[in-house]
Amino acid sequence: HRSLEAATILSEREIEATAVDLRTVSPLDRNLIVEMAAKTAKVVVVDEDYEAFGLSGEIAAVPAESGLKVSFRRVATNTQIPYSR
């Protein structure tokens, strides 16, 4: 929901932003990601997962694997991933 709020605030400042809810991560909607990335060549992912090894990295790979050159940024927690013995 905060991503929608951010998009509204950016819109008020005359910055166009679109918030996309992928709904599911498996299967990942690759066509939607490519379509949205192709519009602006910019992608920002707000991810509640870990920054390293999380969903945002998978989303970043989609435009790259499609041959698109995009500016990519992610907003995520930068914490260590716990492990078990």
Number of C-alpha atoms within 10 A of each C-alpha: 7 9 16 14 11 14 16 17 14 14 13 10 9 9 11 12 18 16 17 12 9 13 9 8 11 7 8 15 14 16 12 13 17 19 11 16 22 15 9 12 14 14 21 17 18 17 16 12 15 17 19 14 10 14 18 22 16 13 21 20 12 19 23 13 10 11 10 13 13 15 12 16 13 15 14 17 14 10 10 9 9 5 5 3 2
